[in-house]
Amino acid sequence: MDDRYLEISLDRRQVCCTARLLTDRAPLTCAAVWDAVPLSGEVYHAKYARNEIYALFPPFAATQPPLENPTVTPIPGDLCYFTFAGTELGTRAHGYDREVRPGTTVVDLALFYERNNLLLNADVGWVPGTVWGEVADGLDRMAEACNDLWRTGAEGETLSFRRA
């Protein structure tokens, strides 16, 4: 299979990077994301994992992909895929007011932009994710924008995934 690439952007900040899908390591996850893009959603900055931005989506695959190419220590440039039940993220501490409710399932598409990440959530413990892509170009620009998002806030910002 030929390499497949996505453009990931913070739309209001007009910053993007390009990521290569890891189809050899996470084929089911890559296929699910590739078939679903373009995807855009309200961006969040991680509270527990550290240097991560992400958006939440309703499930978009006919069958949720299993955990592939798992990690609990993502590195800069990793794209991770998580699936959560609403009850896992439904506490007020997470700050979700629309997307997460009991009885729902959400897909979390995340981009890690700096080192020293640990996928350990105080409410549920270890949270392994599927590494399904890696940023191939533009990580420095994206990391700068992610740091700005952390300092100045995410309100009104959108994280988008589209075929490059």
ROMARMI-921691 format. One record per residue: residue in three letters; x, y, z of N, C-alpha, C, O, CB in turn. Coordinates in steps of 0.02 Angstrom, whole numbers, padded with zeros to 5 digits, always signed. Glycine has a CB too. Example, Ala and Ser with C-alpha at 12.3 -4.5 7.8 and 13.67 -1.06 7.14 Angstrom:
ala+00660-00284+00390+00615-00225+00390+00660-00165+00390+00712-00166+00423+00565-00224+00452ser+00642-00112+00354+00684-00053+00357+00645+00002+00394+00670+00057+00402+00704-00030+00286
END
This chain:
met+00042-00059+00000+00000+00000+00000+00045+00062+00000+00094+00066+00036-00048+00000+00061asp+00026+00111-00040+00063+00174-00042+00054+00212+00023+00005+00202+00059+00040+00218-00102asp+00103+00255+00039+00097+00296+00098+00036+00342+00091+00021+00368+00038+00161+00338+00109arg+00002+00350+00147-00055+00396+00150-00039+00451+00200-00008+00438+00252-00121+00358+00169tyr-00061+00511+00184-00046+00569+00225-00109+00608+00241-00156+00611+00201+00005+00615+00190leu-00110+00637+00300-00163+00681+00321-00134+00749+00338-00076+00754+00359-00202+00652+00382glu-00174+00800+00329-00158+00866+00354-00198+00875+00418-00258+00864+00419-00174+00923+00301ile-00164+00896+00471-00196+00909+00535-00188+00983+00548-00133+01010+00542-00165+00866+00594ser-00243+01017+00565-00238+01090+00572-00276+01115+00634-00325+01087+00656-00266+01123+00511leu-00249+01170+00660-00284+01212+00707-00310+01270+00664-00271+01313+00645-00238+01236+00769asp-00374+01269+00651-00401+01311+00598-00398+01386+00613-00377+01425+00570-00472+01292+00585arg-00419+01407+00672-00418+01478+00688-00347+01506+00688-00335+01562+00668-00452+01490+00756arg-00300+01466+00712-00230+01488+00714-00195+01481+00647-00139+01503+00638-00192+01448+00766gln-00229+01449+00598-00203+01439+00531-00135+01405+00531-00088+01427+00498-00198+01506+00494val-00131+01351+00570-00069+01312+00575-00086+01240+00558-00138+01214+00579-00037+01318+00647cys-00042+01208+00520-00055+01138+00503+00011+01100+00501+00065+01128+00498-00091+01133+00435cys+00004+01035+00503+00060+00989+00494+00036+00931+00452-00024+00922+00442+00088+00964+00563thr+00082+00892+00427+00066+00835+00385+00089+00772+00421+00145+00769+00447+00100+00840+00315ala+00046+00721+00422+00062+00659+00456+00055+00599+00409+00010+00598+00366+00016+00649+00517arg+00099+00552+00418+00097+00489+00380+00060+00437+00421+00074+00428+00480+00168+00463+00362leu+00012+00404+00390-00025+00351+00424+00020+00289+00430+00055+00271+00383-00090+00334+00387leu+00017+00256+00487+00057+00196+00500+00016+00134+00482-00002+00094+00525+00080+00193+00574thr+00002+00127+00417-00042+00073+00393-00012+00004+00406-00049-00045+00409-00055+00082+00320asp+00054+00000+00413+00085-00064+00426+00079-00085+00499+00082-00144+00515+00158-00062+00406arg+00071-00037+00544+00067-00052+00616-00003-00049+00645-00018-00083+00694+00111-00004+00653ala-00046-00010+00614-00115-00002+00639-00163+00000+00579-00197+00051+00568-00122+00064+00682pro-00166-00054+00541-00204-00052+00478-00280-00040+00488-00310-00004+00448-00195-00117+00442leu-00309-00069+00538-00382-00061+00548-00399+00010+00570-00448+00039+00548-00407-00111+00600thr-00358+00038+00614-00369+00106+00638-00358+00156+00581-00397+00202+00571-00322+00122+00697cys-00304+00146+00543-00290+00191+00486-00347+00189+00436-00367+00241+00410-00224+00171+00452ala-00372+00130+00421-00428+00124+00373-00490+00161+00399-00524+00195+00361-00444+00050+00359ala-00504+00153+00464-00563+00187+00492-00557+00263+00488-00604+00297+00469-00572+00166+00566val-00498+00289+00504-00488+00362+00502-00489+00386+00429-00522+00435+00413-00422+00381+00536trp-00452+00351+00386-00448+00371+00315-00517+00375+00283-00532+00421+00246-00403+00322+00276asp-00558+00325+00298-00626+00324+00269-00671+00377+00298-00721+00396+00266-00657+00255+00280ala-00656+00402+00358-00699+00450+00392-00681+00523+00378-00724+00567+00384-00697+00438+00466val-00619+00537+00360-00599+00607+00350-00634+00636+00289-00647+00599+00241-00523+00614+00344pro-00648+00701+00289-00625+00752+00337-00665+00751+00402-00726+00738+00402-00630+00821+00305leu-00631+00764+00457-00660+00769+00523-00636+00833+00556-00577+00851+00551-00642+00707+00567ser-00681+00868+00589-00664+00929+00626-00703+00930+00690-00761+00909+00692-00678+00993+00584gly-00671+00954+00743-00706+00959+00807-00672+01009+00852-00615+01030+00841-00708+00892+00841glu-00709+01028+00903-00682+01073+00954-00619+01042+00983-00618+00983+01000-00735+01087+01010val-00566+01083+00989-00503+01057+01014-00500+01063+01090-00527+01111+01119-00444+01094+00981tyr-00469+01015+01121-00454+01016+01193-00379+01008+01201-00346+00977+01160-00494+00960+01231his-00353+01036+01255-00284+01023+01274-00287+00975+01333-00327+00984+01379-00245+01089+01292ala-00245+00923+01332-00246+00872+01384-00235+00902+01453-00199+00951+01463-00192+00820+01370lys-00268+00870+01500-00262+00890+01570-00215+00842+01606-00177+00863+01650-00331+00890+01604tyr-00216+00778+01588-00175+00727+01622-00115+00705+01582-00061+00698+01610-00218+00668+01638ala-00123+00695+01517-00069+00666+01477-00012+00714+01463+00042+00692+01445-00097+00641+01411arg-00023+00777+01470+00026+00830+01466+00026+00866+01399-00011+00915+01391+00094+00802+01479asn+00066+00846+01350+00077+00884+01289+00036+00855+01231+00063+00828+01183+00151+00884+01271glu-00029+00861+01237-00076+00829+01191-00133+00877+01176-00159+00911+01221-00103+00763+01221ile-00153+00879+01112-00215+00911+01093-00258+00857+01061-00232+00808+01033-00204+00971+01044tyr-00324+00865+01065-00368+00814+01038-00437+00843+01025-00454+00897+01048-00373+00755+01086ala-00476+00805+00985-00546+00820+00973-00585+00756+00984-00559+00701+00974-00557+00849+00901leu-00647+00763+01004-00691+00707+01016-00743+00701+00960-00770+00751+00937-00726+00713+01084phe-00756+00639+00939-00802+00627+00884-00849+00569+00902-00831+00525+00941-00764+00612+00819pro-00909+00569+00873-00950+00509+00879-00914+00452+00842-00875+00465+00797-01023+00521+00850pro-00927+00390+00862-00895+00335+00826-00909+00340+00751-00966+00353+00731-00920+00266+00853phe-00858+00331+00710-00866+00339+00638-00851+00276+00598-00861+00275+00538-00822+00394+00614ala-00828+00223+00630-00814+00160+00596-00872+00112+00606-00905+00113+00658-00747+00129+00621ala-00885+00071+00556-00938+00021+00562-00924-00025+00622-00970-00043+00659-00944-00021+00498thr-00861-00042+00632-00838-00081+00689-00778-00044+00719-00732-00027+00683-00819-00155+00669gln-00780-00033+00784-00724+00002+00815-00660-00040+00808-00660-00100+00823-00739+00016+00890pro-00606-00009+00786-00544-00047+00779-00518-00067+00848-00528-00032+00897-00491-00006+00742pro-00485-00125+00851-00456-00146+00914-00394-00105+00930-00371-00065+00888-00438-00221+00912leu-00367-00114+00988-00305-00081+01007-00249-00110+00963-00235-00170+00964-00289-00091+01083glu-00216-00066+00925-00161-00086+00881-00102-00040+00897-00112+00018+00915-00181-00081+00805asn-00042-00065+00891+00018-00025+00902+00011+00018+00965+00017+00079+00962+00032+00020+00840pro-00003-00014+01022-00020+00023+01082+00039+00058+01116+00096+00037+01110-00053-00022+01132thr+00022+00112+01152+00070+00146+01193+00036+00179+01252-00024+00195+01249+00109+00198+01151val+00074+00190+01305+00053+00234+01360+00104+00291+01368+00099+00332+01413+00046+00194+01427thr+00154+00292+01323+00205+00344+01324+00216+00373+01254+00269+00363+01225+00272+00316+01353pro+00167+00408+01227+00174+00435+01160+00231+00486+01155+00246+00521+01203+00110+00467+01137ile+00262+00488+01097+00318+00533+01085+00294+00591+01040+00240+00588+01011+00378+00495+01052pro+00335+00644+01035+00316+00700+00993+00301+00678+00921+00341+00642+00891+00371+00753+00993gly+00245+00700+00896+00225+00684+00828+00178+00624+00823+00151+00611+00770+00284+00671+00787asp+00168+00587+00878+00122+00530+00876+00049+00554+00870+00029+00602+00902+00130+00487+00939leu+00011+00519+00828-00062+00526+00826-00090+00464+00859-00072+00408+00842-00088+00535+00752cys-00135+00474+00907-00164+00418+00943-00239+00418+00937-00271+00470+00928-00144+00420+01017tyr-00267+00358+00941-00339+00346+00935-00361+00312+01000-00331+00263+01023-00356+00301+00873phe-00413+00340+01030-00441+00312+01092-00517+00307+01083-00547+00347+01047-00424+00356+01154thr-00547+00259+01116-00620+00254+01120-00638+00254+01194-00609+00217+01233-00647+00190+01084phe-00687+00296+01212-00709+00301+01281-00785+00295+01285-00821+00320+01242-00686+00366+01312ala-00808+00262+01337-00879+00264+01355-00892+00329+01391-00848+00354+01427-00900+00202+01398gly-00951+00356+01383-00968+00419+01416-00958+00417+01491-00941+00468+01522-01038+00437+01402thr-00969+00359+01522-00960+00354+01594-00887+00360+01614-00872+00378+01671-00988+00289+01619glu-00840+00345+01569-00768+00351+01584-00746+00424+01588-00700+00441+01625-00727+00314+01533leu-00778+00467+01549-00758+00537+01545-00811+00584+01572-00805+00645+01565-00741+00555+01474gly-00863+00557+01603-00920+00597+01621-00914+00638+01685-00963+00671+01704-00977+00554+01627thr-00858+00637+01719-00852+00677+01780-00842+00750+01764-00815+00767+01711-00795+00651+01823arg-00863+00794+01807-00855+00866+01796-00782+00887+01788-00768+00937+01755-00886+00905+01854ala-00736+00849+01817-00665+00867+01813-00640+00871+01741-00593+00907+01727-00624+00817+01852his-00671+00834+01696-00649+00834+01626-00673+00895+01588-00641+00916+01540-00673+00771+01591gly-00729+00924+01609-00753+00986+01579-00791+00978+01514-00801+01027+01478-00696+01029+01566tyr-00814+00918+01497-00853+00909+01436-00926+00924+01452-00953+00897+01500-00844+00837+01407asp-00957+00965+01412-01026+00982+01427-01075+00958+01373-01135+00959+01385-01033+01056+01436arg-01050+00937+01315-01095+00916+01262-01081+00846+01237-01128+00806+01230-01091+00964+01205glu-01018+00830+01224-01001+00769+01189-01007+00706+01231-01021+00652+01204-00932+00775+01163val-00997+00712+01296-00990+00652+01337-01047+00648+01387-01056+00691+01430-00923+00653+01374arg-01086+00594+01379-01142+00581+01424-01145+00505+01436-01121+00467+01395-01209+00608+01395pro-01173+00485+01493-01183+00413+01502-01221+00383+01443-01268+00414+01417-01220+00398+01568gly-01201+00324+01422-01234+00291+01365-01205+00310+01298-01226+00282+01247-01306+00308+01366thr-01158+00356+01295-01126+00374+01232-01057+00343+01228-01028+00322+01278-01122+00450+01224thr-01031+00340+01168-00962+00321+01156-00931+00377+01115-00962+00405+01071-00957+00252+01118val-00869+00394+01131-00834+00445+01093-00767+00419+01069-00735+00378+01102-00825+00508+01135val-00746+00444+01012-00680+00430+00985-00638+00492+00996-00660+00548+00980-00683+00410+00908asp-00579+00484+01022-00532+00537+01037-00474+00530+00988-00438+00480+00990-00508+00534+01112leu-00466+00580+00944-00408+00582+00900-00360+00634+00927-00377+00693+00932-00429+00598+00825ala-00300+00612+00944-00252+00654+00980-00187+00662+00942-00166+00618+00905-00238+00625+01048leu-00157+00721+00952-00090+00735+00926-00046+00754+00985-00063+00798+01024-00092+00792+00873phe+00010+00720+00992+00058+00734+01045+00114+00776+01014+00143+00757+00963+00087+00668+01077tyr+00129+00833+01046+00174+00881+01014+00240+00892+01051+00282+00929+01026+00139+00945+01008glu+00250+00861+01108+00311+00870+01145+00324+00806+01185+00282+00761+01185+00308+00933+01193arg+00382+00802+01218+00402+00742+01256+00368+00739+01323+00330+00783+01343+00478+00742+01265asn+00383+00684+01358+00364+00673+01428+00289+00666+01438+00260+00696+01484+00389+00729+01470asn+00257+00626+01396+00186+00612+01402+00177+00544+01436+00216+00498+01426+00151+00612+01332leu+00125+00540+01476+00109+00478+01510+00033+00471+01512-00001+00514+01540+00139+00476+01582leu+00008+00418+01483-00064+00408+01477-00091+00374+01540-00110+00315+01540-00082+00367+01414leu-00092+00413+01593-00117+00391+01658-00169+00441+01682-00153+00499+01695-00058+00383+01710asn-00231+00418+01687-00286+00461+01707-00304+00445+01779-00312+00387+01797-00348+00451+01660ala-00309+00496+01820-00322+00486+01891-00388+00451+01905-00395+00419+01956-00321+00553+01927asp-00436+00458+01860-00501+00426+01870-00504+00353+01850-00538+00313+01882-00554+00464+01832val-00467+00335+01797-00475+00267+01769-00410+00227+01765-00412+00168+01751-00504+00271+01702gly-00352+00258+01778-00289+00222+01775-00256+00229+01707-00263+00280+01673-00300+00150+01790trp-00218+00177+01687-00182+00177+01623-00232+00180+01566-00284+00147+01567-00137+00115+01617val-00215+00220+01515-00258+00228+01457-00217+00217+01394-00194+00265+01363-00291+00300+01457pro-00207+00154+01374-00168+00142+01313-00205+00167+01252-00266+00162+01247-00152+00067+01306gly-00167+00194+01205-00195+00218+01142-00161+00185+01084-00105+00160+01090-00189+00294+01137thr-00195+00186+01028-00166+00160+00965-00128+00216+00931-00157+00269+00917-00222+00132+00919val-00065+00205+00917-00026+00252+00877-00038+00234+00804-00017+00181+00781+00052+00249+00896trp-00073+00278+00769-00094+00264+00700-00062+00311+00649-00071+00302+00589-00169+00269+00695gly-00024+00361+00672+00008+00406+00626+00066+00442+00660+00072+00442+00721-00041+00457+00598glu+00108+00473+00618+00164+00512+00645+00172+00575+00602+00169+00572+00540+00230+00471+00647val+00183+00631+00635+00192+00694+00599+00258+00690+00560+00311+00675+00587+00193+00755+00647ala+00253+00703+00495+00311+00700+00451+00338+00770+00434+00396+00777+00416+00293+00664+00387asp+00295+00821+00440+00316+00889+00424+00273+00938+00463+00213+00931+00469+00310+00902+00347gly+00306+00989+00491+00270+01043+00524+00260+01036+00598+00221+01074+00627+00206+01051+00492leu+00293+00988+00630+00283+00979+00702+00304+01040+00742+00271+01058+00791+00321+00917+00727asp+00359+01073+00723+00381+01132+00760+00328+01187+00760+00314+01216+00812+00447+01159+00730arg+00299+01201+00702+00246+01252+00697+00186+01232+00739+00156+01273+00774+00226+01263+00624met+00167+01168+00734+00109+01144+00770+00122+01147+00846+00077+01167+00884+00090+01073+00749ala+00181+01128+00868+00197+01129+00939+00194+01200+00966+00169+01211+01022+00268+01100+00952glu+00217+01248+00928+00213+01318+00950+00140+01339+00958+00122+01373+01006+00249+01364+00899ala+00098+01320+00910+00027+01337+00914-00007+01300+00972-00051+01328+01005-00008+01319+00848cys+00014+01238+00986-00014+01200+01042+00005+01232+01109-00037+01235+01154+00010+01126+01040asn+00066+01255+01115+00086+01291+01175+00046+01355+01184+00027+01372+01240+00161+01308+01173asp+00032+01390+01130-00010+01450+01133-00081+01431+01155-00112+01467+01194-00011+01486+01065leu-00106+01376+01128-00172+01352+01147-00175+01337+01222-00224+01353+01256-00192+01289+01106trp-00121+01307+01249-00117+01292+01320-00118+01356+01362-00153+01360+01412-00054+01251+01336arg-00080+01406+01340-00074+01467+01378-00134+01514+01371-00156+01543+01420-00012+01504+01357thr-00161+01520+01311-00214+01570+01299-00283+01541+01295-00332+01578+01296-00199+01607+01237gly-00289+01475+01289-00355+01444+01288-00374+01416+01220-00350+01437+01168-00406+01493+01309ala-00419+01367+01222-00440+01331+01163-00508+01354+01137-00529+01332+01083-00442+01257+01177glu-00542+01396+01173-00610+01415+01153-00611+01444+01082-00572+01489+01065-00639+01465+01202gly-00656+01417+01042-00663+01440+00974-00616+01409+00924-00619+01424+00864-00655+01513+00972glu-00572+01365+00947-00523+01333+00903-00548+01264+00881-00581+01229+00920-00454+01326+00937thr-00532+01246+00821-00553+01182+00791-00492+01142+00770-00445+01169+00741-00600+01193+00731leu-00493+01077+00785-00441+01031+00762-00471+00992+00704-00523+00960+00711-00417+00984+00820ser-00437+00993+00647-00463+00961+00587-00414+00910+00559-00353+00919+00563-00480+01013+00533phe-00442+00858+00531-00404+00804+00498-00433+00797+00428-00493+00788+00419-00409+00736+00538arg-00389+00802+00377-00411+00793+00308-00355+00761+00268-00297+00764+00286-00431+00861+00277arg-00374+00729+00214-00324+00698+00171-00278+00750+00141-00301+00804+00120-00357+00656+00114ala-00214+00735+00140-00164+00783+00112-00154+00769+00038-00115+00803+00006-00096+00778+00150
END
